[in-house]
Amino acid sequence: LGGLGCVTVDADEVVARLYRSGGAGHQALVNAYGREVLLPDGEIDRKKVADITFATPESARKLNALIHPLVLEEEERIIEAEQRRFPDRDRIFVVEATLLLESGGRDRYDRIVVVDLDPETQLARAEGRGMTRAEAARRMKYQMSRPERLRLADYVIDNSGDRRAAEIDTLGVYDKLVADLQAKKGGAFRRWGKN
């Protein structure tokens, strides 16, 4: 969608910036969990934080309560800066976040685009990126069920096939988003969320 002209905000990149030494997320994590979440160079040990986060539902809620408001603030800052740069241009803003719906995104975004694939393929792809099957399954446990995600989606991109098939689906969704924007010319959409 970024390649098609949408302004994209990647929540993982935002979190990575917040976790850097001196960042608000870095300080929040050290305050909450102590220096044991730091690598020897003083940076956040993201693997250790993930292990803490996905240990229990309560620990996941605790981390989200610390970091999620900071991510939303940064997201707003990025979008407002882009709107100031091009005040007369109609833009589609897309926020890419893994747990967007789980964190209340349905209420914050005008459209929800779910990139969907079956759980077995999701596990295999996570393993292909170096995650163990157990780690991937543990993380998936915190995701909304597939039927619920699909029910909440305005548009779905099927990512179970090859890259070209997903690109074709993405083009179709982009056309629908442009049509939505054109239909609502008098009041621009806030942004679209991608889960």
DRENPA-3360 file (N, C-alpha, C; in nm, 2 decimals, always signed):
BEGIN
1 = LGGLGCVT = +0.08/-0.12/+0.00/+0.00/+0.00/+0.00/+0.09/+0.13/+0.00 ~ +0.20/+0.12/+0.07/+0.29/+0.23/+0.06/+0.34/+0.26/-0.08 ~ +0.37/+0.15/-0.15/+0.42/+0.16/-0.29/+0.31/+0.22/-0.38 ~ +0.19/+0.21/-0.34/+0.08/+0.27/-0.42/+0.05/+0.41/-0.39 ~ +0.12/+0.47/-0.29/+0.10/+0.61/-0.26/+0.04/+0.63/-0.12 ~ +0.00/+0.53/-0.05/-0.05/+0.55/+0.09/+0.06/+0.59/+0.18 ~ +0.03/+0.67/+0.28/+0.13/+0.70/+0.39/+0.12/+0.58/+0.49 ~ +0.22/+0.51/+0.51/+0.22/+0.40/+0.60/+0.29/+0.42/+0.73;
9 = VDADEVVA = +0.24/+0.38/+0.84/+0.30/+0.38/+0.97/+0.31/+0.24/+1.02 ~ +0.43/+0.19/+1.04/+0.46/+0.06/+1.08/+0.48/+0.06/+1.23 ~ +0.38/+0.00/+1.31/+0.39/+0.01/+1.45/+0.51/-0.06/+1.51 ~ +0.56/-0.17/+1.44/+0.68/-0.23/+1.49/+0.80/-0.14/+1.48 ~ +0.81/-0.06/+1.37/+0.92/+0.04/+1.36/+0.90/+0.15/+1.47 ~ +0.78/+0.19/+1.50/+0.76/+0.29/+1.60/+0.80/+0.24/+1.74 ~ +0.77/+0.11/+1.77/+0.81/+0.05/+1.89/+0.96/+0.04/+1.90 ~ +1.03/+0.00/+1.79/+1.17/-0.01/+1.79/+1.24/+0.13/+1.82;
17 = RLYRSGGA = +1.18/+0.24/+1.77/+1.23/+0.37/+1.80/+1.21/+0.41/+1.95 ~ +1.09/+0.37/+2.00/+1.06/+0.40/+2.14/+1.15/+0.33/+2.23 ~ +1.19/+0.21/+2.19/+1.27/+0.12/+2.28/+1.42/+0.17/+2.28 ~ +1.46/+0.25/+2.19/+1.60/+0.29/+2.19/+1.64/+0.37/+2.31 ~ +1.76/+0.36/+2.35/+1.81/+0.43/+2.47/+1.77/+0.58/+2.46 ~ +1.71/+0.63/+2.57/+1.66/+0.77/+2.57/+1.52/+0.78/+2.53 ~ +1.46/+0.68/+2.47/+1.32/+0.68/+2.42/+1.23/+0.66/+2.54 ~ +1.11/+0.71/+2.52/+1.00/+0.70/+2.62/+0.97/+0.55/+2.66;
25 = GHQALVNA = +0.97/+0.46/+2.56/+0.95/+0.32/+2.58/+1.06/+0.26/+2.66 ~ +1.18/+0.29/+2.63/+1.30/+0.24/+2.70/+1.29/+0.27/+2.85 ~ +1.26/+0.39/+2.88/+1.25/+0.43/+3.02/+1.13/+0.36/+3.08 ~ +1.02/+0.35/+3.02/+0.90/+0.29/+3.07/+0.93/+0.14/+3.11 ~ +1.00/+0.07/+3.02/+1.03/-0.07/+3.04/+1.13/-0.09/+3.15 ~ +1.23/+0.00/+3.16/+1.33/-0.01/+3.27/+1.26/+0.02/+3.40 ~ +1.17/+0.12/+3.40/+1.10/+0.15/+3.53/+1.01/+0.03/+3.57 ~ +0.95/-0.04/+3.48/+0.85/-0.14/+3.51/+0.92/-0.28/+3.54;
33 = YGREVLLP = +1.03/-0.31/+3.47/+1.09/-0.44/+3.48/+1.23/-0.44/+3.53 ~ +1.29/-0.33/+3.55/+1.43/-0.32/+3.60/+1.53/-0.34/+3.48 ~ +1.65/-0.33/+3.52/+1.76/-0.33/+3.43/+1.78/-0.47/+3.36 ~ +1.72/-0.57/+3.41/+1.73/-0.71/+3.35/+1.67/-0.72/+3.21 ~ +1.60/-0.61/+3.17/+1.55/-0.62/+3.03/+1.65/-0.55/+2.93 ~ +1.77/-0.51/+2.98/+1.86/-0.44/+2.90/+1.97/-0.54/+2.85 ~ +2.02/-0.52/+2.73/+2.14/-0.58/+2.68/+2.26/-0.52/+2.74 ~ +2.38/-0.58/+2.73/+2.50/-0.52/+2.79/+2.53/-0.38/+2.74;
41 = DGEIDRKK = +2.48/-0.34/+2.62/+2.51/-0.21/+2.57/+2.40/-0.11/+2.61 ~ +2.31/-0.15/+2.70/+2.21/-0.06/+2.75/+2.08/-0.05/+2.67 ~ +2.08/-0.12/+2.55/+1.96/-0.12/+2.47/+1.86/-0.23/+2.52 ~ +1.73/-0.21/+2.49/+1.63/-0.31/+2.53/+1.66/-0.44/+2.46 ~ +1.65/-0.55/+2.54/+1.66/-0.69/+2.49/+1.51/-0.73/+2.45 ~ +1.48/-0.71/+2.32/+1.35/-0.73/+2.27/+1.30/-0.87/+2.29 ~ +1.39/-0.97/+2.28/+1.36/-1.11/+2.30/+1.31/-1.13/+2.45 ~ +1.39/-1.07/+2.54/+1.35/-1.09/+2.68/+1.22/-1.02/+2.71;
49 = VADITFAT = +1.20/-0.90/+2.65/+1.07/-0.83/+2.67/+0.95/-0.92/+2.61 ~ +0.98/-0.98/+2.49/+0.87/-1.07/+2.43/+0.85/-1.19/+2.52 ~ +0.95/-1.24/+2.58/+0.93/-1.36/+2.67/+0.85/-1.32/+2.79 ~ +0.87/-1.20/+2.85/+0.79/-1.14/+2.96/+0.65/-1.12/+2.91 ~ +0.64/-1.06/+2.80/+0.50/-1.02/+2.75/+0.41/-1.14/+2.73 ~ +0.46/-1.24/+2.66/+0.38/-1.35/+2.62/+0.38/-1.46/+2.72 ~ +0.42/-1.43/+2.85/+0.42/-1.54/+2.95/+0.28/-1.56/+3.00 ~ +0.20/-1.46/+3.02/+0.07/-1.47/+3.07/-0.02/-1.36/+3.01;
57 = PESARKLN = -0.15/-1.37/+3.01/-0.24/-1.27/+2.96/-0.22/-1.14/+3.04 ~ -0.20/-1.15/+3.17/-0.18/-1.03/+3.26/-0.05/-0.96/+3.22 ~ +0.06/-1.03/+3.19/+0.18/-0.97/+3.16/+0.17/-0.90/+3.02 ~ +0.09/-0.96/+2.93/+0.07/-0.89/+2.80/-0.01/-0.76/+2.82 ~ -0.11/-0.77/+2.91/-0.19/-0.64/+2.94/-0.10/-0.54/+3.00 ~ -0.01/-0.58/+3.09/+0.08/-0.48/+3.16/+0.17/-0.41/+3.06 ~ +0.23/-0.49/+2.97/+0.32/-0.43/+2.87/+0.24/-0.34/+2.77 ~ +0.12/-0.38/+2.73/+0.04/-0.30/+2.64/+0.00/-0.17/+2.70;
65 = ALIHPLVL = -0.03/-0.17/+2.83/-0.07/-0.05/+2.90/+0.05/+0.05/+2.91 ~ +0.17/+0.00/+2.92/+0.29/+0.08/+2.92/+0.32/+0.14/+2.78 ~ +0.32/+0.06/+2.68/+0.37/+0.10/+2.55/+0.27/+0.15/+2.45 ~ +0.15/+0.09/+2.46/+0.05/+0.13/+2.36/+0.02/+0.28/+2.35 ~ +0.00/+0.35/+2.47/-0.03/+0.49/+2.46/+0.09/+0.57/+2.39 ~ +0.21/+0.52/+2.41/+0.33/+0.59/+2.35/+0.32/+0.57/+2.20 ~ +0.29/+0.45/+2.16/+0.28/+0.42/+2.01/+0.17/+0.50/+1.95 ~ +0.06/+0.51/+2.01/-0.05/+0.60/+1.96/-0.01/+0.74/+1.94;
73 = EEEERIIE = +0.06/+0.79/+2.05/+0.11/+0.93/+2.04/+0.20/+0.95/+1.92 ~ +0.29/+0.86/+1.90/+0.39/+0.87/+1.79/+0.32/+0.86/+1.66 ~ +0.22/+0.77/+1.65/+0.14/+0.75/+1.53/+0.08/+0.88/+1.49 ~ +0.01/+0.95/+1.59/-0.05/+1.08/+1.57/+0.05/+1.18/+1.52 ~ +0.17/+1.18/+1.58/+0.27/+1.28/+1.55/+0.31/+1.26/+1.40 ~ +0.33/+1.14/+1.36/+0.37/+1.11/+1.22/+0.26/+1.15/+1.12 ~ +0.14/+1.12/+1.15/+0.03/+1.16/+1.06/+0.01/+1.31/+1.05 ~ +0.02/+1.37/+1.17/+0.00/+1.52/+1.17/+0.11/+1.59/+1.09;
81 = AEQRRFPD = +0.24/+1.54/+1.11/+0.35/+1.59/+1.03/+0.33/+1.58/+0.88 ~ +0.28/+1.46/+0.84/+0.26/+1.44/+0.70/+0.15/+1.53/+0.65 ~ +0.04/+1.55/+0.73/-0.07/+1.64/+0.68/-0.02/+1.78/+0.67 ~ +0.07/+1.82/+0.76/+0.13/+1.96/+0.75/+0.21/+1.98/+0.63 ~ +0.29/+1.87/+0.59/+0.37/+1.88/+0.47/+0.29/+1.89/+0.35 ~ +0.18/+1.83/+0.34/+0.10/+1.83/+0.22/-0.05/+1.86/+0.25 ~ -0.08/+1.98/+0.30/-0.21/+2.01/+0.35/-0.32/+2.00/+0.25 ~ -0.29/+2.02/+0.12/-0.40/+2.02/+0.02/-0.41/+1.89/-0.06;
89 = RDRIFVVE = -0.34/+1.79/-0.01/-0.34/+1.66/-0.08/-0.43/+1.56/+0.00 ~ -0.52/+1.49/-0.08/-0.59/+1.38/-0.02/-0.50/+1.26/+0.00 ~ -0.49/+1.21/+0.12/-0.40/+1.10/+0.15/-0.47/+0.99/+0.22 ~ -0.43/+0.87/+0.19/-0.47/+0.75/+0.27/-0.36/+0.71/+0.36 ~ -0.39/+0.71/+0.49/-0.30/+0.68/+0.59/-0.33/+0.53/+0.64 ~ -0.22/+0.45/+0.64/-0.24/+0.31/+0.68/-0.15/+0.28/+0.80 ~ -0.21/+0.23/+0.90/-0.13/+0.19/+1.02/-0.12/+0.04/+1.02 ~ +0.00/-0.01/+1.02/+0.02/-0.15/+1.02/+0.06/-0.20/+1.16;
97 = ATLLLESG = -0.02/-0.28/+1.22/+0.00/-0.33/+1.35/-0.05/-0.47/+1.37 ~ +0.03/-0.55/+1.43/+0.00/-0.69/+1.45/-0.13/-0.71/+1.53 ~ -0.14/-0.65/+1.64/-0.25/-0.66/+1.73/-0.34/-0.54/+1.73 ~ -0.37/-0.49/+1.62/-0.45/-0.36/+1.60/-0.59/-0.38/+1.65 ~ -0.65/-0.49/+1.61/-0.79/-0.51/+1.66/-0.80/-0.54/+1.81 ~ -0.70/-0.62/+1.85/-0.70/-0.66/+1.99/-0.68/-0.54/+2.08 ~ -0.62/-0.43/+2.03/-0.60/-0.32/+2.12/-0.70/-0.21/+2.09 ~ -0.81/-0.24/+2.04/-0.92/-0.14/+2.02/-0.92/-0.06/+1.89;
105 = GRDRYDRI = -0.85/-0.11/+1.79/-0.84/-0.04/+1.67/-0.97/-0.02/+1.59 ~ -1.06/-0.11/+1.61/-1.19/-0.10/+1.54/-1.25/+0.04/+1.56 ~ -1.23/+0.09/+1.68/-1.29/+0.22/+1.71/-1.21/+0.34/+1.67 ~ -1.08/+0.32/+1.65/-0.99/+0.43/+1.61/-0.97/+0.45/+1.46 ~ -1.00/+0.36/+1.38/-0.97/+0.37/+1.24/-1.10/+0.36/+1.16 ~ -1.10/+0.43/+1.04/-1.22/+0.43/+0.96/-1.24/+0.30/+0.88 ~ -1.13/+0.23/+0.85/-1.14/+0.11/+0.77/-1.04/+0.01/+0.83 ~ -1.07/-0.12/+0.84/-0.98/-0.22/+0.88/-0.96/-0.32/+0.77;
113 = VVVDLDPE = -0.83/-0.33/+0.74/-0.79/-0.43/+0.63/-0.71/-0.54/+0.71 ~ -0.76/-0.66/+0.69/-0.70/-0.77/+0.76/-0.62/-0.85/+0.65 ~ -0.49/-0.87/+0.68/-0.41/-0.96/+0.59/-0.43/-1.10/+0.65 ~ -0.49/-1.19/+0.58/-0.53/-1.32/+0.63/-0.45/-1.43/+0.57 ~ -0.43/-1.53/+0.66/-0.38/-1.66/+0.61/-0.41/-1.76/+0.72 ~ -0.41/-1.89/+0.68/-0.45/-1.99/+0.77/-0.34/-2.01/+0.88 ~ -0.38/-2.06/+1.00/-0.28/-2.06/+1.11/-0.16/-2.15/+1.08 ~ -0.18/-2.26/+1.01/-0.07/-2.35/+0.98/+0.04/-2.28/+0.90;
121 = TQLARAEG = +0.00/-2.20/+0.79/+0.09/-2.13/+0.71/+0.15/-2.02/+0.79 ~ +0.08/-1.96/+0.88/+0.13/-1.85/+0.97/+0.24/-1.91/+1.06 ~ +0.22/-2.03/+1.11/+0.33/-2.09/+1.20/+0.45/-2.12/+1.11 ~ +0.43/-2.18/+0.99/+0.54/-2.21/+0.91/+0.62/-2.09/+0.87 ~ +0.56/-1.98/+0.84/+0.63/-1.86/+0.80/+0.71/-1.80/+0.92 ~ +0.65/-1.81/+1.04/+0.72/-1.76/+1.16/+0.85/-1.85/+1.18 ~ +0.83/-1.98/+1.16/+0.95/-2.06/+1.17/+1.06/-2.03/+1.06 ~ +1.01/-1.99/+0.94/+1.10/-1.95/+0.84/+1.18/-1.82/+0.87;
129 = RGMTRAEA = +1.12/-1.74/+0.96/+1.19/-1.62/+1.00/+1.27/-1.64/+1.13 ~ +1.29/-1.76/+1.17/+1.38/-1.79/+1.28/+1.31/-1.81/+1.42 ~ +1.18/-1.80/+1.42/+1.11/-1.82/+1.55/+1.08/-1.97/+1.56 ~ +1.08/-2.02/+1.68/+1.04/-2.16/+1.70/+0.89/-2.17/+1.69 ~ +0.85/-2.29/+1.66/+0.70/-2.32/+1.65/+0.63/-2.28/+1.78 ~ +0.70/-2.32/+1.89/+0.63/-2.29/+2.02/+0.62/-2.14/+2.05 ~ +0.73/-2.07/+2.01/+0.72/-1.92/+2.03/+0.61/-1.86/+1.95 ~ +0.60/-1.91/+1.82/+0.50/-1.85/+1.73/+0.36/-1.89/+1.78;
137 = ARRMKYQM = +0.34/-2.01/+1.82/+0.21/-2.05/+1.87/+0.17/-1.97/+2.00 ~ +0.27/-1.94/+2.08/+0.24/-1.87/+2.21/+0.20/-1.73/+2.17 ~ +0.26/-1.66/+2.07/+0.22/-1.53/+2.03/+0.09/-1.53/+1.96 ~ +0.06/-1.63/+1.88/-0.07/-1.64/+1.81/-0.18/-1.66/+1.91 ~ -0.15/-1.71/+2.03/-0.26/-1.73/+2.13/-0.31/-1.60/+2.18 ~ -0.24/-1.49/+2.16/-0.28/-1.36/+2.21/-0.36/-1.28/+2.10 ~ -0.36/-1.34/+1.98/-0.43/-1.28/+1.87/-0.58/-1.32/+1.88 ~ -0.66/-1.23/+1.82/-0.80/-1.25/+1.81/-0.82/-1.37/+1.72;
145 = SRPERLRL = -0.93/-1.45/+1.74/-0.95/-1.56/+1.65/-0.97/-1.52/+1.51 ~ -0.93/-1.61/+1.42/-0.94/-1.58/+1.27/-1.08/-1.54/+1.23 ~ -1.18/-1.62/+1.27/-1.32/-1.58/+1.24/-1.36/-1.44/+1.29 ~ -1.32/-1.41/+1.41/-1.35/-1.27/+1.46/-1.28/-1.16/+1.39 ~ -1.15/-1.18/+1.36/-1.08/-1.08/+1.28/-1.14/-1.06/+1.14 ~ -1.18/-1.17/+1.08/-1.25/-1.16/+0.95/-1.38/-1.09/+0.96 ~ -1.45/-1.11/+1.07/-1.58/-1.05/+1.09/-1.57/-0.90/+1.10 ~ -1.46/-0.85/+1.17/-1.44/-0.71/+1.19/-1.37/-0.64/+1.07;
153 = ADYVIDNS = -1.33/-0.71/+0.97/-1.26/-0.65/+0.86/-1.35/-0.58/+0.77 ~ -1.31/-0.47/+0.72/-1.39/-0.40/+0.61/-1.34/-0.47/+0.47 ~ -1.21/-0.50/+0.47/-1.15/-0.56/+0.35/-1.05/-0.66/+0.39 ~ -1.03/-0.76/+0.31/-0.94/-0.87/+0.34/-0.84/-0.89/+0.23 ~ -0.71/-0.90/+0.26/-0.61/-0.94/+0.16/-0.57/-1.08/+0.20 ~ -0.59/-1.17/+0.10/-0.55/-1.32/+0.12/-0.40/-1.33/+0.10 ~ -0.33/-1.37/+0.21/-0.19/-1.39/+0.20/-0.15/-1.53/+0.22 ~ -0.24/-1.62/+0.18/-0.20/-1.77/+0.20/-0.13/-1.82/+0.08;
161 = GDRRAAEI = -0.14/-1.75/-0.03/-0.07/-1.80/-0.16/+0.06/-1.73/-0.18 ~ +0.10/-1.72/-0.30/+0.23/-1.66/-0.33/+0.22/-1.50/-0.33 ~ +0.33/-1.44/-0.34/+0.34/-1.29/-0.33/+0.26/-1.22/-0.43 ~ +0.26/-1.27/-0.56/+0.19/-1.21/-0.66/+0.04/-1.21/-0.64 ~ -0.02/-1.32/-0.59/-0.16/-1.32/-0.55/-0.19/-1.22/-0.45 ~ -0.11/-1.21/-0.35/-0.13/-1.11/-0.24/-0.12/-0.97/-0.30 ~ -0.03/-0.94/-0.39/-0.02/-0.81/-0.45/-0.15/-0.78/-0.53 ~ -0.20/-0.88/-0.60/-0.33/-0.85/-0.68/-0.44/-0.82/-0.58;
169 = DTLGVYDK = -0.45/-0.89/-0.47/-0.56/-0.86/-0.37/-0.54/-0.72/-0.31 ~ -0.41/-0.69/-0.29/-0.38/-0.55/-0.23/-0.42/-0.44/-0.33 ~ -0.40/-0.46/-0.46/-0.44/-0.36/-0.56/-0.59/-0.35/-0.55 ~ -0.67/-0.46/-0.54/-0.81/-0.45/-0.53/-0.86/-0.37/-0.41 ~ -0.79/-0.40/-0.29/-0.83/-0.33/-0.17/-0.79/-0.18/-0.18 ~ -0.68/-0.15/-0.24/-0.64/-0.01/-0.26/-0.74/+0.06/-0.35 ~ -0.79/+0.00/-0.45/-0.89/+0.06/-0.54/-1.02/+0.09/-0.45 ~ -1.05/+0.00/-0.36/-1.17/+0.02/-0.28/-1.15/+0.14/-0.18;
177 = LVADLQAK = -1.03/+0.15/-0.13/-0.99/+0.26/-0.03/-1.00/+0.39/-0.10 ~ -0.95/+0.40/-0.23/-0.95/+0.52/-0.31/-1.10/+0.56/-0.33 ~ -1.18/+0.46/-0.37/-1.32/+0.49/-0.39/-1.39/+0.54/-0.26 ~ -1.35/+0.48/-0.15/-1.41/+0.52/-0.02/-1.37/+0.67/+0.00 ~ -1.25/+0.70/-0.02/-1.20/+0.84/+0.00/-1.27/+0.94/-0.09 ~ -1.29/+0.90/-0.22/-1.36/+0.98/-0.31/-1.51/+1.00/-0.27 ~ -1.57/+0.90/-0.22/-1.71/+0.91/-0.18/-1.72/+1.00/-0.06 ~ -1.62/+1.01/+0.02/-1.63/+1.09/+0.14/-1.55/+1.22/+0.13;
185 = KGGAFRRW = -1.54/+1.28/+0.01/-1.46/+1.40/-0.01/-1.47/+1.51/+0.09 ~ -1.59/+1.53/+0.14/-1.61/+1.64/+0.23/-1.55/+1.63/+0.37 ~ -1.52/+1.51/+0.41/-1.46/+1.48/+0.54/-1.36/+1.37/+0.53 ~ -1.24/+1.39/+0.53/-1.14/+1.29/+0.51/-1.14/+1.18/+0.62 ~ -1.11/+1.06/+0.58/-1.09/+0.95/+0.67/-0.97/+0.98/+0.76 ~ -0.98/+0.93/+0.88/-0.86/+0.95/+0.97/-0.74/+0.87/+0.92 ~ -0.77/+0.74/+0.90/-0.66/+0.65/+0.86/-0.72/+0.51/+0.85 ~ -0.65/+0.42/+0.79/-0.69/+0.28/+0.78/-0.59/+0.20/+0.86;
193 = GKN = -0.65/+0.10/+0.93/-0.57/+0.01/+1.00/-0.55/-0.13/+0.93 ~ -0.43/-0.18/+0.94/-0.41/-0.31/+0.88/-0.36/-0.41/+0.99 ~ -0.43/-0.52/+1.01/-0.40/-0.61/+1.11/-0.35/-0.74/+1.05;
% end
